[in-house]
Amino acid sequence: MKYAVLVGDGMSDRPLNELNDRTPLEVAKIPNMTEIVKEGSIGYSFTIPRGFTPASDVANMAVLGYDPTVYYKGRGPLEAANMDIKLSDDEIAFRCNLVTVADGRLIDYSAGHIRTKEASILVDALDKKLSTKDVKFHSGVSYRHLVIIKKGTSGGGDFGAICFPPHDIVGQPVSKNLPRGEGAAVLIKFMESSVPVLAEHEVNKVRVDLKENPANMVWLWGQGTSPNMPPFFDKYSVKGSVISAVDLVNGIGKLVGLNVIKVPGVTGYYDTNYQGKGEYAVEALKESDFVFVHVEAPDEAGHNGDVRAKIAAIENFDKHIVGPVFKYLKGLKKWRLMVLPDHATPISIKTHASDPIPVAFCGKDIAPDDAVVFSEKAARASKLSFEKGHKMMDYLINLEK
Protein backbone atom coordinates (compact mmCIF):
# COMPACT_ATOMS: atom_id res chain seq x y z
CA MET A 1 0.00 0.00 0.00
CA LYS A 2 1.23 3.47 -0.91
CA TYR A 3 0.31 6.56 1.15
CA ALA A 4 0.73 10.25 0.34
CA VAL A 5 0.00 13.27 2.55
CA LEU A 6 0.03 16.61 0.73
CA VAL A 7 -0.03 19.75 2.89
CA GLY A 8 -0.64 23.27 1.58
CA ASP A 9 0.43 25.24 4.64
CA GLY A 10 -2.17 27.79 5.70
CA MET A 11 -4.43 27.22 2.65
CA SER A 12 -7.58 27.42 4.74
CA ASP A 13 -9.10 30.87 5.15
CA ARG A 14 -12.26 32.85 5.87
CA PRO A 15 -14.69 34.46 3.40
CA LEU A 16 -13.39 37.77 2.03
CA ASN A 17 -15.34 40.76 0.77
CA GLU A 18 -12.99 41.21 -2.18
CA LEU A 19 -13.77 37.63 -3.24
CA ASN A 20 -17.54 38.12 -2.99
CA ASP A 21 -17.70 36.40 0.39
CA ARG A 22 -15.67 33.42 -0.80
CA THR A 23 -12.35 32.02 0.40
CA PRO A 24 -9.17 31.69 -1.70
CA LEU A 25 -9.79 27.92 -1.86
CA GLU A 26 -13.24 28.54 -3.31
CA VAL A 27 -11.89 30.92 -5.94
CA ALA A 28 -8.73 29.04 -6.92
CA LYS A 29 -8.69 26.70 -9.92
CA ILE A 30 -7.92 23.37 -8.23
CA PRO A 31 -9.09 20.58 -10.57
CA ASN A 32 -6.99 17.89 -8.88
CA MET A 33 -8.20 18.54 -5.34
CA THR A 34 -11.72 18.76 -6.75
CA GLU A 35 -11.33 15.35 -8.39
CA ILE A 36 -9.98 13.85 -5.16
CA VAL A 37 -13.09 15.01 -3.30
CA LYS A 38 -15.39 13.70 -6.03
CA GLU A 39 -13.73 10.29 -5.98
CA GLY A 40 -13.26 10.20 -2.22
CA SER A 41 -14.51 12.10 0.79
CA ILE A 42 -14.01 15.36 2.64
CA GLY A 43 -14.15 16.19 6.31
CA TYR A 44 -12.87 18.71 8.81
CA SER A 45 -10.29 18.52 11.54
CA PHE A 46 -8.92 20.47 14.48
CA THR A 47 -5.12 20.33 14.30
CA ILE A 48 -4.58 22.82 17.12
CA PRO A 49 -5.44 21.37 20.55
CA ARG A 50 -7.34 23.58 22.95
CA GLY A 51 -4.99 25.91 24.80
CA PHE A 52 -2.23 25.72 22.17
CA THR A 53 -1.13 28.68 20.07
CA PRO A 54 -2.02 27.98 16.42
CA ALA A 55 1.29 27.33 14.69
CA SER A 56 2.80 25.14 12.00
CA ASP A 57 4.91 23.11 14.43
CA VAL A 58 1.90 22.01 16.49
CA ALA A 59 -0.29 21.50 13.40
CA ASN A 60 2.20 19.47 11.36
CA MET A 61 3.02 17.31 14.36
CA ALA A 62 -0.70 16.50 14.56
CA VAL A 63 -0.99 15.87 10.81
CA LEU A 64 1.87 13.36 11.05
CA GLY A 65 -0.06 11.48 13.72
CA TYR A 66 1.56 12.72 16.94
CA ASP A 67 -0.56 14.22 19.70
CA PRO A 68 0.90 17.69 20.46
CA THR A 69 -0.47 17.54 24.01
CA VAL A 70 1.92 14.63 24.60
CA TYR A 71 4.93 15.35 22.41
CA TYR A 72 5.19 19.09 21.74
CA LYS A 73 8.13 20.74 23.53
CA GLY A 74 8.61 23.89 21.42
CA ARG A 75 9.48 24.92 17.88
CA GLY A 76 13.21 25.51 18.32
CA PRO A 77 14.14 21.88 19.05
CA LEU A 78 12.31 20.69 15.92
CA GLU A 79 14.42 22.98 13.77
CA ALA A 80 17.53 21.95 15.69
CA ALA A 81 16.80 18.31 14.83
CA ASN A 82 16.69 19.15 11.13
CA MET A 83 20.06 20.88 11.44
CA ASP A 84 21.48 17.77 13.17
CA ILE A 85 22.02 19.74 16.37
CA LYS A 86 21.78 17.35 19.30
CA LEU A 87 20.50 19.14 22.37
CA SER A 88 21.74 18.10 25.79
CA ASP A 89 19.33 18.02 28.71
CA ASP A 90 20.50 21.46 29.87
CA GLU A 91 20.17 23.19 26.47
CA ILE A 92 17.24 25.15 25.08
CA ALA A 93 16.78 25.87 21.38
CA PHE A 94 15.32 29.24 20.38
CA ARG A 95 14.07 30.17 16.94
CA CYS A 96 16.03 33.24 15.84
CA ASN A 97 14.45 35.36 13.12
CA LEU A 98 16.33 38.06 11.26
CA VAL A 99 13.79 40.89 11.29
CA THR A 100 13.49 44.51 10.24
CA VAL A 101 12.73 47.17 12.82
CA ALA A 102 12.05 50.84 12.04
CA ASP A 103 10.90 53.68 14.27
CA GLY A 104 10.53 51.29 17.18
CA ARG A 105 8.21 48.94 15.32
CA LEU A 106 8.72 45.50 13.83
CA ILE A 107 7.91 46.08 10.17
CA ASP A 108 9.10 42.81 8.60
CA TYR A 109 9.31 39.39 10.28
CA SER A 110 11.63 38.04 7.54
CA ALA A 111 13.89 40.99 6.64
CA GLY A 112 12.48 40.98 3.14
CA HIS A 113 12.77 37.18 2.96
CA ILE A 114 16.50 37.68 3.02
CA ARG A 115 18.54 35.36 0.84
CA THR A 116 20.19 32.47 2.63
CA LYS A 117 23.71 33.42 1.55
CA GLU A 118 23.37 36.92 2.99
CA ALA A 119 21.68 35.65 6.13
CA SER A 120 24.44 33.12 6.77
CA ILE A 121 27.07 35.84 6.65
CA LEU A 122 25.12 37.93 9.16
CA VAL A 123 24.53 35.01 11.53
CA ASP A 124 28.24 34.15 11.39
CA ALA A 125 29.01 37.73 12.39
CA LEU A 126 26.57 37.51 15.29
CA ASP A 127 28.10 34.24 16.40
CA LYS A 128 31.59 35.74 16.46
CA LYS A 129 30.47 38.82 18.40
CA LEU A 130 27.84 37.48 20.80
CA SER A 131 28.41 33.76 21.35
CA THR A 132 29.84 32.48 24.63
CA LYS A 133 30.49 28.99 26.02
CA ASP A 134 26.79 28.92 26.93
CA VAL A 135 25.30 30.61 23.86
CA LYS A 136 25.69 29.54 20.23
CA PHE A 137 24.18 30.85 16.96
CA HIS A 138 23.39 28.41 14.13
CA SER A 139 22.68 29.53 10.59
CA GLY A 140 19.58 28.16 8.87
CA VAL A 141 17.61 29.11 5.75
CA SER A 142 16.60 32.64 4.71
CA TYR A 143 15.44 34.48 7.85
CA ARG A 144 15.06 31.32 9.97
CA HIS A 145 17.95 30.55 12.36
CA LEU A 146 18.63 29.15 15.82
CA VAL A 147 20.24 30.16 19.08
CA ILE A 148 21.09 27.43 21.60
CA ILE A 149 21.30 28.63 25.22
CA LYS A 150 22.19 26.60 28.29
CA LYS A 151 19.79 26.69 31.19
CA GLY A 152 20.86 29.12 33.88
CA THR A 153 22.92 31.30 31.53
CA SER A 154 23.37 34.75 33.12
CA GLY A 155 20.75 33.82 35.71
CA GLY A 156 18.05 33.07 33.13
CA GLY A 157 16.96 29.84 34.80
CA ASP A 158 15.01 27.54 32.49
CA PHE A 159 14.05 30.47 30.25
CA GLY A 160 10.33 29.96 30.66
CA ALA A 161 9.71 33.43 29.25
CA ILE A 162 6.71 34.15 27.08
CA CYS A 163 8.08 34.98 23.62
CA PHE A 164 5.98 36.32 20.78
CA PRO A 165 6.22 35.03 17.18
CA PRO A 166 7.39 37.96 15.02
CA HIS A 167 4.91 37.19 12.23
CA ASP A 168 2.11 37.89 14.72
CA ILE A 169 3.26 41.40 15.65
CA VAL A 170 4.16 43.06 12.36
CA GLY A 171 3.53 46.80 12.62
CA GLN A 172 3.46 46.73 16.41
CA PRO A 173 5.89 48.41 18.84
CA VAL A 174 8.92 46.29 19.70
CA SER A 175 8.86 47.48 23.31
CA LYS A 176 5.40 46.03 23.93
CA ASN A 177 6.25 42.60 22.50
CA LEU A 178 9.59 41.75 24.03
CA PRO A 179 9.95 38.50 26.03
CA ARG A 180 8.30 38.43 29.45
CA GLY A 181 8.87 36.24 32.46
CA GLU A 182 11.65 33.89 33.50
CA GLY A 183 14.92 34.77 31.76
CA ALA A 184 13.35 37.56 29.71
CA ALA A 185 16.03 40.10 30.67
CA VAL A 186 18.77 37.84 29.31
CA LEU A 187 16.91 37.28 26.05
CA ILE A 188 16.20 40.98 25.59
CA LYS A 189 19.86 41.75 26.15
CA PHE A 190 20.88 39.38 23.36
CA MET A 191 18.24 40.80 21.02
CA GLU A 192 19.34 44.38 21.71
CA SER A 193 23.02 43.45 21.43
CA SER A 194 22.39 42.22 17.88
CA VAL A 195 21.37 45.68 16.68
CA PRO A 196 24.81 47.37 16.50
CA VAL A 197 26.42 44.22 15.06
CA LEU A 198 23.90 44.06 12.25
CA ALA A 199 23.73 47.81 11.66
CA GLU A 200 27.42 48.12 10.81
CA HIS A 201 27.59 45.03 8.61
CA GLU A 202 28.28 45.50 4.92
CA VAL A 203 25.50 43.10 3.92
CA ASN A 204 22.90 45.38 5.46
CA LYS A 205 24.49 48.51 4.03
CA VAL A 206 24.14 46.99 0.56
CA ARG A 207 20.55 45.93 1.26
CA VAL A 208 19.68 49.50 2.27
CA ASP A 209 21.35 50.85 -0.89
CA LEU A 210 19.23 48.42 -2.93
CA LYS A 211 16.12 49.57 -1.02
CA GLU A 212 15.70 46.11 0.52
CA ASN A 213 14.67 45.65 4.13
CA PRO A 214 17.80 45.27 6.27
CA ALA A 215 18.12 42.46 8.79
CA ASN A 216 18.76 44.86 11.65
CA MET A 217 17.70 42.82 14.70
CA VAL A 218 17.28 39.23 15.82
CA TRP A 219 14.04 38.03 17.38
CA LEU A 220 14.10 35.09 19.80
CA TRP A 221 11.02 32.90 20.27
CA GLY A 222 9.68 29.34 20.01
CA GLN A 223 12.02 27.93 22.66
CA GLY A 224 11.98 24.36 23.89
CA THR A 225 13.83 21.21 24.78
CA SER A 226 14.18 18.08 22.66
CA PRO A 227 11.01 15.93 22.46
CA ASN A 228 10.96 12.14 22.71
CA MET A 229 8.77 10.89 19.86
CA PRO A 230 8.29 7.22 18.88
CA PRO A 231 9.39 6.30 15.35
CA PHE A 232 6.79 6.59 12.60
CA PHE A 233 7.45 2.98 11.62
CA ASP A 234 6.71 1.78 15.15
CA LYS A 235 3.34 3.53 15.04
CA TYR A 236 2.25 2.67 11.51
CA SER A 237 4.59 -0.05 10.15
CA VAL A 238 5.34 2.22 7.20
CA LYS A 239 8.65 3.71 6.03
CA GLY A 240 8.83 6.89 3.99
CA SER A 241 9.99 10.44 3.44
CA VAL A 242 9.34 14.11 4.08
CA ILE A 243 9.67 16.86 1.48
CA SER A 244 9.62 20.45 2.75
CA ALA A 245 11.61 23.68 2.63
CA VAL A 246 10.81 24.37 6.28
CA ASP A 247 13.22 23.29 8.99
CA LEU A 248 10.59 22.51 11.61
CA VAL A 249 8.73 20.10 9.30
CA ASN A 250 11.94 18.35 8.28
CA GLY A 251 12.93 18.29 11.95
CA ILE A 252 9.77 16.44 12.92
CA GLY A 253 10.47 14.02 10.10
CA LYS A 254 14.00 13.34 11.33
CA LEU A 255 12.86 12.90 14.91
CA VAL A 256 10.38 10.19 13.90
CA GLY A 257 12.73 8.40 11.50
CA LEU A 258 11.42 9.59 8.14
CA ASN A 259 13.90 10.30 5.34
CA VAL A 260 14.25 14.02 4.58
CA ILE A 261 14.51 14.62 0.84
CA LYS A 262 16.24 17.78 -0.36
CA VAL A 263 14.71 19.23 -3.52
CA PRO A 264 16.79 21.78 -5.49
CA GLY A 265 15.29 25.26 -5.67
CA VAL A 266 12.87 25.03 -2.75
CA THR A 267 12.63 28.29 -0.82
CA GLY A 268 9.61 28.17 1.47
CA TYR A 269 8.24 31.20 -0.39
CA TYR A 270 6.20 32.04 -3.51
CA ASP A 271 9.13 31.19 -5.79
CA THR A 272 9.64 27.67 -4.47
CA ASN A 273 10.20 24.77 -6.86
CA TYR A 274 6.68 23.35 -6.94
CA GLN A 275 7.36 21.13 -9.93
CA GLY A 276 10.48 19.70 -8.33
CA LYS A 277 8.57 18.81 -5.17
CA GLY A 278 5.94 16.99 -7.19
CA GLU A 279 8.53 15.08 -9.21
CA TYR A 280 10.55 14.11 -6.14
CA ALA A 281 7.39 13.01 -4.33
CA VAL A 282 6.53 10.60 -7.14
CA GLU A 283 10.08 9.21 -7.14
CA ALA A 284 9.93 8.83 -3.36
CA LEU A 285 6.75 6.75 -3.65
CA LYS A 286 8.50 4.46 -6.12
CA GLU A 287 11.17 3.77 -3.50
CA SER A 288 9.07 3.59 -0.32
CA ASP A 289 5.46 3.44 0.83
CA PHE A 290 4.86 6.88 2.33
CA VAL A 291 5.57 10.50 1.45
CA PHE A 292 4.66 13.71 3.28
CA VAL A 293 4.91 16.84 1.11
CA HIS A 294 4.67 20.28 2.69
CA VAL A 295 4.42 23.61 0.82
CA GLU A 296 4.86 26.86 2.74
CA ALA A 297 3.83 29.42 0.10
CA PRO A 298 0.07 29.75 0.87
CA ASP A 299 0.93 30.45 4.51
CA GLU A 300 3.42 33.17 3.56
CA ALA A 301 0.78 34.81 1.38
CA GLY A 302 -1.64 34.72 4.29
CA HIS A 303 0.87 36.43 6.58
CA ASN A 304 1.45 39.07 3.92
CA GLY A 305 -2.28 39.63 3.42
CA ASP A 306 -1.77 38.97 -0.29
CA VAL A 307 -4.96 37.47 -1.74
CA ARG A 308 -3.64 37.09 -5.30
CA ALA A 309 -0.46 35.41 -4.12
CA LYS A 310 -2.42 33.00 -1.93
CA ILE A 311 -4.71 31.96 -4.76
CA ALA A 312 -1.69 31.51 -7.06
CA ALA A 313 0.13 29.43 -4.42
CA ILE A 314 -2.90 27.18 -3.97
CA GLU A 315 -3.20 26.72 -7.73
CA ASN A 316 0.51 25.90 -8.06
CA PHE A 317 0.22 23.40 -5.22
CA ASP A 318 -2.72 21.72 -6.97
CA LYS A 319 -1.13 21.69 -10.42
CA HIS A 320 2.47 20.76 -9.71
CA ILE A 321 2.21 18.63 -6.57
CA VAL A 322 -1.29 17.26 -6.06
CA GLY A 323 -1.73 16.55 -9.77
CA PRO A 324 1.40 14.47 -10.42
CA VAL A 325 1.14 12.52 -7.15
CA PHE A 326 -2.57 11.79 -7.70
CA LYS A 327 -1.91 10.68 -11.28
CA TYR A 328 0.87 8.33 -10.19
CA LEU A 329 -1.17 6.78 -7.40
CA LYS A 330 -4.17 6.18 -9.66
CA GLY A 331 -1.95 3.93 -11.76
CA LEU A 332 -1.48 1.62 -8.78
CA LYS A 333 -3.84 -0.91 -7.21
CA LYS A 334 -3.47 -0.12 -3.51
CA TRP A 335 -3.04 3.46 -2.35
CA ARG A 336 -4.52 6.23 -0.23
CA LEU A 337 -4.07 9.98 -0.41
CA MET A 338 -4.75 12.78 2.09
CA VAL A 339 -4.77 16.48 1.08
CA LEU A 340 -5.16 19.32 3.55
CA PRO A 341 -3.80 22.56 5.00
CA ASP A 342 -2.08 22.18 8.35
CA HIS A 343 -3.99 25.15 9.78
CA ALA A 344 -5.77 28.29 8.64
CA THR A 345 -3.90 31.52 7.90
CA PRO A 346 -6.73 33.97 7.16
CA ILE A 347 -5.90 36.95 4.98
CA SER A 348 -8.08 39.13 7.21
CA ILE A 349 -5.89 38.66 10.29
CA LYS A 350 -2.53 37.85 8.62
CA THR A 351 -1.70 35.17 11.15
CA HIS A 352 -2.57 31.60 12.09
CA ALA A 353 -5.98 30.64 13.46
CA SER A 354 -7.37 27.58 15.25
CA ASP A 355 -10.26 27.25 12.77
CA PRO A 356 -11.17 23.71 11.68
CA ILE A 357 -9.43 22.81 8.43
CA PRO A 358 -10.74 20.83 5.43
CA VAL A 359 -9.19 17.42 4.73
CA ALA A 360 -9.83 15.17 1.74
CA PHE A 361 -9.19 11.42 1.48
CA CYS A 362 -9.13 9.24 -1.60
CA GLY A 363 -8.06 5.71 -2.50
CA LYS A 364 -8.59 2.10 -1.43
CA ASP A 365 -11.62 1.55 0.82
CA ILE A 366 -12.37 5.29 1.07
CA ALA A 367 -16.12 5.50 0.53
CA PRO A 368 -17.21 8.46 -1.65
CA ASP A 369 -19.56 11.03 -0.16
CA ASP A 370 -21.75 13.68 -1.77
CA ALA A 371 -19.17 16.50 -1.79
CA VAL A 372 -17.91 17.81 -5.12
CA VAL A 373 -15.50 20.61 -4.09
CA PHE A 374 -12.54 21.04 -1.77
CA SER A 375 -13.42 23.99 0.45
CA GLU A 376 -13.97 25.03 4.03
CA LYS A 377 -17.72 25.15 3.51
CA ALA A 378 -17.89 21.65 2.03
CA ALA A 379 -15.80 20.32 4.89
CA ARG A 380 -18.07 21.80 7.55
CA ALA A 381 -21.09 20.20 5.88
CA SER A 382 -19.48 16.77 6.04
CA LYS A 383 -20.22 14.05 8.58
CA LEU A 384 -16.51 13.10 8.72
CA SER A 385 -14.68 14.97 11.46
CA PHE A 386 -11.59 14.70 13.62
CA GLU A 387 -11.82 16.53 16.92
CA LYS A 388 -8.21 15.42 17.51
CA GLY A 389 -6.14 16.17 14.44
CA HIS A 390 -3.55 13.49 15.12
CA LYS A 391 -6.23 10.87 14.46
CA MET A 392 -6.25 11.68 10.72
CA MET A 393 -3.12 9.59 10.14
CA ASP A 394 -4.76 6.64 11.90
CA TYR A 395 -7.68 7.02 9.50
CA LEU A 396 -5.48 7.31 6.41
CA ILE A 397 -3.40 4.22 7.18
CA ASN A 398 -5.76 2.03 9.22
CA LEU A 399 -9.18 3.62 8.57
CA GLU A 400 -9.50 4.07 12.32
CA LYS A 401 -10.57 7.30 14.03
Buried (B, 14 or more C-beta within 10 A) or exposed (E): EBBBBBBBBBBBBBBBEEBEEBBBBBBBEBEBBBBBBBBBBBBBBBBBBEEBBBBBBBBBBBBBBBBBBEBBBBBBBBBBBBBEBEBEEEBBBBBBBBBBBEEEBBBBBBBBBBBBEBBBBBBEBBBEEBEEEBBBBBBBBBBBBBBBBBBBBBEBBEBEBEBBBBBBBBEBEBEEBBBEEBBBBBBBEBBEEBEEBBEEBEBBEEBEEEEBBBBBBBBBBBBBBBBEBEEBBEBBEBBBBBBBBBBBBBBBBBBBBBBBBEBEEBBBBBEBBBBBBBBBBBEBBEEBBBBBBBBBBBBBBBBBBBBEBBBBBBBBBBBBBBBBBBEBBEEEEEBBBBBBBBBBBBBEBBBBBBBBBBBBBBBBEBEEBEBEBBBBBBBBBBEBBBEBBBBBBBBBBEEEE
